[in-house]
């Protein structure tokens, strides 16, 4: 998986000095999702991701990095949907 090292969400999840930022990201994702029209697939993916919670912080572990990269993918999808919903309104 190509890791989005420069993406602000990825950097936020790998920042050792900001543990609360990792948990608040999940809350931010839920808040952003709640503002969108219902899309079963996206809602299922986001809720599944959020329900899992934040894994043990290990920024050099490949599983943690994959989790952070998945967060970036979902965040970007939420962002695209939000932008599309705003244009359609």
N, C-alpha and C positions, 0 to 999 in steps of 0.2 A: 504494500500500500504506500502510495506517495504521500508523505507526511507534509502537511501545510505549515511548515515551521514558522513562517512569517505572519500567519493569520493571527489577529488579535485574540481570538477565542482560544486558539492553541497556546499562545503565550500566556494567557490568563490561567489556563489549566496547568501549566508547567511552572508557574511562578511559586518558588518555595516559601516566600514571605507572605503569601496571601491565601491561606487555607480557606477562609470564608468565601473567597471569590469562586472557588470550585463548586461549593454548595449553592451559592447564590445564582450561578449560571443555570442550574437546573430549574430553579424557581423562575428565573427570567424566561426560560424556554416555555414553561407552562403558561406564564402570563401572556407571552406573545401568541401562543397557540390559541388561547381563549378568545383572542380578538379576531380570529379568522373564521370564515364560514366553515362549517363541519366538513372535513375530508377524512373519511374513515381510515384510509391507509396512513396518512400523515399523523393523525391523532394516535393511532395504534403504535406507530414507530416511536413517536415522542414519549408517550406514556410508558412504553416498555423500557425505553432508555432511562427516563427519569426514575421509574420505580426501582430500577437496579441500584441507583444511588452512585455515589462517587467511590471508585475502588481505592484501595490502599495507595497512597501517594508514593509512586516510585518512578520518577521521570526518566530513568534510564531503562526501565523495563518495557519490553516490546508490547506487552498486553496493555499497560497503562497508556502508552503512546498511541496504540490503536484505538483505545477508548476515547482519548482526546481528539484524535482525527475523526472519529465517528461523530463526536459532539460538533465539530466544525461542519461536517456534512449536513447534519440535521439543522444546525443554526442557519447555514446558508439557504437550505430549503425553506425554512421558516421565513427568512428574509425575502426570498423571491416571491413566496406566496403573499406576504404582507404587501410587497410592492405591487403585485398584480391586483390584489384586492383594493388597494388605494386608487389605482388607475381606473378600475372598473366602477368605482363609486362616484 
